[in-house]
Amino acid sequence: MNVKVRPAKGAFLPVILILAAVSVAGLSVMVWLSSKDEAPASGALVIYSSTDEDQFASVLAEFRRRNPAVRVIYKSLPAREVYDRTRQEIDRSEAGADLVISSSMDLQIKLVNDRYAQPYSSPHRAQLPNWAVWKNEAFAVTSEPIVIGYNKRAFASAGLPAGHDDLAALLHAQPSRFRDRIGLYDPGLSPTGYMYIRQDLHVDRDNWDLIGGIGRAGPRLFTSTKEMIERVSSGDLLLAYNIIGSYALQRAKADPDFGVIVPNDYVLVGSRVALITRLAPNPAAAQRFLDFILSSEGQRLLSLNNMIPLRSDVPPMENWPASVNQRAIHVGPALMADLDQVNRDRFFLKWKSSMARASGGPVPPKTMGGGTNETVSFNASVS
């Protein structure tokens, strides 16, 4: 599916808008620059996001068209850096982001819990699922399946695993076939990947058997869904486990060698969670953007990028199986339990044991965009 982005323009003034992608200190920055004839904005809307800008391009363009006086600065950062930078700037009372969006839902909840966000009563709250909002400060803005990517050439004459148990059985039965050729997020380097694995275990503790099967095969560890997709498409990897569905489904439409397995037992559904920072320099613009992305039009645009609409009044994305057993990861304080250092230590002790089952252990991770490790300490008390 091709997403058509309408060129932004002022409603009354003849302005010229340029979408510029620049690199500043290693950051990907998307900025709309307006001509001097445009009515002056009250200040730029600064967004920190762990989402690649192309996933939000249509939403950003349409928001800009509707709000020609608002200059938007979109900074794409690793999830861990989104969290760290937001805390550090507010602690120093520095001007930083107005709006923060991250796929690391647990770290977003911790920011809210630790009073780095401000409340906002969005008029769209009533159209959202109850699990999608916490304290009127943390808002799910997307709803995305967590899926398995596979190389179609590699499975042309072999049966595909239909669900988590099937995949575990396949990996235990044929570890040599998948040796060094199955990819997944490194939970020690990727906050998002850590959250997905922990959520798998909350759904079914027997998923430790699947993790053990992955360990027997000697996995390759990543911090980027897009990197795993590229490796699967090229044939370097046969499978990629727990990847973000919006990227995977989009690639599958354009790439005949890349396929997607929607597990038939259950599908985790993750969200990009947005919050307005406590010291937002331009909270009004942040509120307008949040309202737009939660509106029926904003959700429709996101659905064109293979994101399941949060709102019931927006049709589901094309070809999405309505009967699938969806397990939405709820926005709320329960997410912080997995950030508790004792819980993290227990997890990583068992994780390392599972990964060590392969001769020589797992292949060293391919690190994309930095991250964190399991030695980070969190205070998970809820306030």
C-alpha positions as CSV (number, residue, x, y, z in Angstrom):
1,M,0.0,0.0,0.0
2,N,1.4,3.4,-1.0
3,V,0.8,6.3,1.4
4,K,0.2,9.5,-0.4
5,V,1.4,12.6,1.5
6,R,-0.3,15.8,0.5
7,P,2.0,18.8,0.3
8,A,1.6,21.1,3.2
9,K,0.3,24.6,2.5
10,G,-1.2,27.5,4.3
11,A,-4.9,28.0,4.1
12,F,-4.8,31.7,3.3
13,L,-1.2,32.7,2.7
14,P,1.0,31.7,-0.2
15,V,3.8,29.9,1.6
16,I,6.5,27.5,0.5
17,L,7.1,24.6,2.8
18,I,10.2,22.4,2.6
19,L,10.6,19.1,4.3
20,A,14.2,18.8,5.3
21,A,16.0,15.8,6.7
22,V,19.2,16.8,8.4
23,S,21.7,15.0,10.7
24,V,22.6,16.8,13.9
25,A,24.9,15.0,16.3
26,G,23.8,11.7,14.8
27,L,20.1,12.4,15.2
28,S,17.6,12.1,12.5
29,V,15.6,15.4,12.4
30,M,12.6,16.3,10.4
31,V,11.8,20.0,10.2
32,W,9.2,22.0,8.3
33,L,10.6,25.3,7.3
34,S,8.2,28.0,6.3
35,S,8.6,31.1,4.3
36,K,8.9,34.5,6.0
37,D,5.4,35.4,4.8
38,E,3.8,32.9,7.2
39,A,2.1,34.1,10.3
40,P,4.6,33.7,13.2
41,A,4.2,30.6,15.3
42,S,4.1,30.9,19.1
43,G,7.0,28.4,19.2
44,A,8.2,25.2,17.6
45,L,6.5,21.9,18.5
46,V,9.4,19.6,19.4
47,I,8.8,15.9,19.3
48,Y,11.1,13.2,20.6
49,S,10.2,9.8,19.1
50,S,11.5,6.3,18.9
51,T,9.6,5.9,15.6
52,D,11.2,6.3,12.3
53,E,9.9,9.5,10.6
54,D,8.6,7.6,7.6
55,Q,6.0,5.8,9.8
56,F,4.5,9.1,10.9
57,A,5.1,11.0,7.7
58,S,1.5,11.2,6.5
59,V,0.3,12.2,10.0
60,L,3.0,14.9,10.3
61,A,2.2,16.3,6.9
62,E,-1.5,16.5,7.4
63,F,-1.1,18.0,10.9
64,R,1.2,20.7,9.3
65,R,-1.4,21.4,6.6
66,R,-4.1,21.9,9.2
67,N,-1.8,24.0,11.5
68,P,0.3,26.1,9.2
69,A,1.4,28.4,12.0
70,V,3.1,25.6,13.9
71,R,6.7,24.7,13.1
72,V,7.4,21.0,13.8
73,I,10.7,19.5,14.7
74,Y,10.7,15.7,14.8
75,K,13.7,14.0,16.3
76,S,14.0,10.3,15.8
77,L,16.0,8.7,18.7
78,P,16.6,5.3,20.2
79,A,13.9,4.5,22.8
80,R,16.4,4.5,25.6
81,E,17.7,8.0,24.6
82,V,14.2,9.3,24.4
83,Y,13.8,8.3,28.0
84,D,17.2,9.5,29.2
85,R,17.1,12.9,27.4
86,T,13.6,13.7,28.6
87,R,14.5,13.1,32.2
88,Q,17.8,14.9,32.0
89,E,16.4,18.0,30.3
90,I,13.5,18.3,32.8
91,D,15.9,17.7,35.8
92,R,18.0,20.6,34.5
93,S,15.0,22.8,33.7
94,E,16.1,23.0,30.1
95,A,13.8,23.6,27.2
96,G,13.4,20.2,25.5
97,A,10.6,18.2,24.0
98,D,7.0,19.2,24.1
99,L,5.7,15.7,23.2
100,V,7.5,12.4,23.7
101,I,6.4,9.2,21.8
102,S,8.1,5.8,22.4
103,S,7.5,2.2,21.7
104,S,9.1,1.4,25.0
105,M,5.8,1.6,26.9
106,D,7.2,0.8,30.3
107,L,9.7,3.6,30.2
108,Q,7.0,6.0,29.2
109,I,4.9,4.9,32.1
110,K,7.9,5.4,34.4
111,L,8.2,9.0,33.1
112,V,4.6,9.6,34.0
113,N,4.9,7.9,37.4
114,D,8.0,10.0,38.2
115,R,6.1,13.2,37.3
116,Y,7.9,14.1,34.0
117,A,4.5,14.5,32.3
118,Q,1.5,16.8,32.5
119,P,-2.2,15.8,32.3
120,Y,-4.4,16.6,29.4
121,S,-8.1,15.8,29.0
122,S,-8.2,15.0,25.3
123,P,-11.7,15.2,23.7
124,H,-10.9,11.8,22.0
125,R,-10.5,10.0,25.3
126,A,-14.0,8.5,25.1
127,Q,-13.3,6.9,21.8
128,L,-10.2,5.0,23.0
129,P,-10.1,1.6,24.8
130,N,-9.8,1.8,28.6
131,W,-6.4,0.2,28.4
132,A,-5.0,2.9,26.1
133,V,-4.8,5.8,28.6
134,W,-3.3,6.2,32.1
135,K,-3.9,9.2,34.4
136,N,-4.7,11.3,31.3
137,E,-0.9,11.6,30.9
138,A,0.1,8.5,29.0
139,F,-1.8,7.9,25.7
140,A,-1.4,4.9,23.3
141,V,-1.4,6.5,19.9
142,T,-0.8,3.3,17.8
143,S,-1.8,-0.3,18.1
144,E,0.7,-2.7,16.4
145,P,0.9,-6.5,16.3
146,I,4.1,-8.1,17.2
147,V,4.8,-10.8,14.6
148,I,7.3,-13.2,13.2
149,G,9.1,-12.4,9.9
150,Y,10.4,-15.2,7.6
151,N,12.2,-15.7,4.3
152,K,9.8,-17.2,1.9
153,R,12.5,-18.9,-0.2
154,A,13.7,-20.8,2.9
155,F,10.3,-22.2,3.7
156,A,9.1,-22.9,0.1
157,S,9.1,-26.6,0.7
158,A,8.8,-26.7,4.5
159,G,5.9,-26.1,6.8
160,L,5.7,-22.8,8.6
161,P,5.2,-22.6,12.4
162,A,1.7,-21.4,13.0
163,G,2.2,-20.2,16.6
164,H,4.6,-19.9,19.5
165,D,4.4,-23.6,20.5
166,D,5.0,-24.7,16.8
167,L,8.0,-22.4,16.6
168,A,9.5,-23.8,19.8
169,A,9.0,-27.4,18.6
170,L,10.7,-26.5,15.2
171,L,13.7,-24.9,16.9
172,H,14.2,-27.8,19.3
173,A,13.9,-30.3,16.5
174,Q,16.1,-28.6,14.0
175,P,18.6,-26.4,15.9
176,S,21.4,-26.8,13.3
177,R,19.1,-25.6,10.5
178,F,18.5,-22.3,12.3
179,R,22.0,-21.9,13.8
180,D,23.0,-18.2,13.5
181,R,20.0,-17.6,11.3
182,I,17.2,-16.6,13.7
183,G,17.1,-13.0,14.9
184,L,15.4,-11.3,17.8
185,Y,15.7,-8.1,19.9
186,D,18.5,-8.1,22.4
187,P,16.6,-7.5,25.7
188,G,19.8,-6.2,27.3
189,L,20.2,-3.5,24.7
190,S,16.7,-2.8,23.6
191,P,14.0,-1.6,26.1
192,T,11.3,-2.4,23.6
193,G,12.7,-5.9,23.0
194,Y,12.9,-6.6,26.8
195,M,9.3,-5.5,27.2
196,Y,8.1,-7.9,24.4
197,I,9.9,-10.9,25.9
198,R,8.5,-10.2,29.3
199,Q,5.0,-9.7,28.0
200,D,5.3,-13.1,26.2
201,L,6.1,-14.7,29.5
202,H,3.2,-12.9,31.2
203,V,0.8,-14.4,28.6
204,D,2.3,-17.9,28.9
205,R,5.2,-18.9,31.2
206,D,5.7,-21.9,28.9
207,N,7.3,-19.4,26.5
208,W,10.6,-20.2,28.3
209,D,10.6,-23.3,26.2
210,L,10.5,-21.2,23.1
211,I,13.3,-19.0,24.5
212,G,15.3,-22.2,25.1
213,G,14.7,-23.3,21.5
214,I,16.0,-20.0,20.3
215,G,19.0,-20.3,22.6
216,R,19.7,-23.8,21.2
217,A,19.8,-22.4,17.7
218,G,22.3,-19.7,18.6
219,P,20.4,-16.5,17.8
220,R,21.6,-13.2,16.5
221,L,20.6,-10.3,18.6
222,F,19.5,-6.8,17.3
223,T,18.1,-3.5,18.5
224,S,16.2,-2.7,15.3
225,T,13.2,-4.3,13.6
226,K,14.2,-2.8,10.3
227,E,17.6,-4.4,10.5
228,M,16.1,-7.8,11.2
229,I,13.7,-7.4,8.2
230,E,16.6,-6.6,5.9
231,R,18.5,-9.6,7.1
232,V,15.5,-11.9,6.6
233,S,14.8,-10.5,3.2
234,S,18.3,-11.1,2.0
235,G,18.3,-14.7,3.3
236,D,21.0,-14.0,6.0
237,L,18.3,-14.8,8.6
238,L,15.5,-17.4,8.1
239,L,13.3,-16.0,10.9
240,A,13.0,-12.9,13.0
241,Y,11.0,-13.2,16.2
242,N,8.9,-10.5,17.9
243,I,9.3,-7.8,15.3
244,I,7.0,-4.8,15.0
245,G,4.2,-5.6,12.7
246,S,3.7,-2.2,11.0
247,Y,7.2,-2.4,9.6
248,A,6.9,-6.1,8.7
249,L,3.5,-5.9,7.0
250,Q,4.6,-2.9,5.0
251,R,7.7,-4.8,3.8
252,A,5.7,-7.9,2.9
253,K,3.5,-6.0,0.5
254,A,6.5,-4.8,-1.5
255,D,8.9,-7.7,-1.1
256,P,8.1,-11.1,-2.5
257,D,10.8,-12.8,-0.4
258,F,9.6,-11.5,2.9
259,G,6.6,-13.1,4.7
260,V,4.8,-12.5,8.0
261,I,3.5,-15.0,10.5
262,V,0.6,-13.8,12.7
263,P,0.8,-16.4,15.5
264,N,-2.5,-18.3,15.7
265,D,-2.4,-18.8,19.5
266,Y,-2.1,-15.1,20.5
267,V,-0.7,-11.9,19.1
268,L,0.9,-9.3,21.4
269,V,-0.3,-5.8,20.4
270,G,2.1,-3.0,21.4
271,S,1.7,0.7,21.2
272,R,3.7,3.9,20.8
273,V,2.8,5.8,23.9
274,A,2.8,9.6,23.9
275,L,3.0,12.1,26.7
276,I,3.2,15.9,27.1
277,T,6.3,16.8,29.1
278,R,5.9,18.6,32.4
279,L,8.0,21.6,31.2
280,A,6.8,21.6,27.6
281,P,7.7,25.0,26.1
282,N,4.7,24.7,23.8
283,P,2.0,22.6,25.5
284,A,-0.8,23.9,23.3
285,A,0.8,22.7,20.1
286,A,1.6,19.3,21.8
287,Q,-2.1,19.0,22.7
288,R,-3.2,19.8,19.2
289,F,-0.9,17.2,17.8
290,L,-2.0,14.6,20.3
291,D,-5.6,15.3,19.5
292,F,-5.0,14.9,15.8
293,I,-3.1,11.6,16.0
294,L,-6.0,10.3,18.2
295,S,-8.7,11.6,15.9
296,S,-10.5,9.4,13.4
297,E,-8.5,11.1,10.5
298,G,-5.2,10.6,12.3
299,Q,-5.9,6.9,13.1
300,R,-7.0,6.4,9.5
301,L,-3.7,7.7,8.3
302,L,-1.8,5.4,10.7
303,S,-3.8,2.4,9.5
304,L,-2.4,3.0,6.0
305,N,1.0,2.2,7.6
306,N,-0.4,-1.1,8.9
307,M,-1.2,0.0,12.4
308,I,-4.5,-1.3,13.9
309,P,-6.8,1.7,14.7
310,L,-7.4,2.3,18.4
311,R,-10.8,3.8,17.7
312,S,-13.7,1.5,16.9
313,D,-15.1,4.1,14.4
314,V,-12.1,3.6,12.1
315,P,-12.1,0.5,9.9
316,P,-9.3,-2.0,10.5
317,M,-6.2,-2.0,8.3
318,E,-6.4,-3.9,5.1
319,N,-6.3,-7.7,5.3
320,W,-5.9,-7.8,9.1
321,P,-7.6,-11.0,10.5
322,A,-10.3,-9.8,12.9
323,S,-10.5,-13.2,14.5
324,V,-6.9,-13.3,15.8
325,N,-6.4,-13.5,19.5
326,Q,-5.0,-10.1,20.3
327,R,-3.3,-9.5,23.6
328,A,-3.0,-5.7,24.0
329,I,-0.2,-4.5,26.3
330,H,-2.1,-2.2,28.6
331,V,-0.9,1.3,29.3
332,G,-0.5,1.5,33.1
333,P,1.6,1.0,36.2
334,A,1.7,-2.8,35.8
335,L,4.3,-2.3,33.1
336,M,6.8,-1.0,35.7
337,A,7.0,-4.3,37.6
338,D,9.3,-5.6,34.9
339,L,11.6,-2.6,35.5
340,D,12.2,-3.6,39.1
341,Q,15.9,-4.5,39.4
342,V,15.2,-7.7,41.3
343,N,12.8,-8.8,38.5
344,R,15.3,-7.8,35.9
345,D,18.1,-9.7,37.5
346,R,16.0,-12.9,37.8
347,F,15.0,-12.6,34.1
348,F,18.5,-12.1,32.8
349,L,19.9,-15.0,34.9
350,K,17.4,-17.3,33.2
351,W,17.8,-15.6,29.9
352,K,21.6,-16.1,29.9
353,S,21.2,-19.7,30.8
354,S,18.8,-20.2,27.9
355,M,21.1,-18.5,25.5
356,A,24.1,-20.5,26.7
357,R,22.5,-23.8,25.6
358,A,23.9,-23.2,22.1
359,S,27.5,-24.3,21.6
360,G,29.6,-21.2,22.0
361,G,26.6,-19.1,23.1
362,P,24.7,-16.6,20.9
363,V,26.3,-14.5,18.1
364,P,27.3,-11.1,19.5
365,P,24.5,-8.6,19.0
366,K,24.3,-6.2,16.1
367,T,23.8,-3.0,17.9
368,M,21.8,-0.3,16.1
369,G,21.3,3.1,17.7
370,G,22.6,2.4,21.2
371,G,20.5,1.2,24.1
372,T,20.8,0.1,27.6
373,N,21.9,-3.0,29.5
374,E,20.6,-5.0,32.4
375,T,22.7,-3.2,35.0
376,V,20.5,-0.1,34.9
377,S,18.7,0.3,38.2
378,F,15.1,1.4,38.4
379,N,12.8,2.3,41.3
380,A,9.5,0.8,40.3
381,S,7.4,2.2,43.1
382,V,4.1,3.6,41.9
383,S,3.0,7.1,42.8
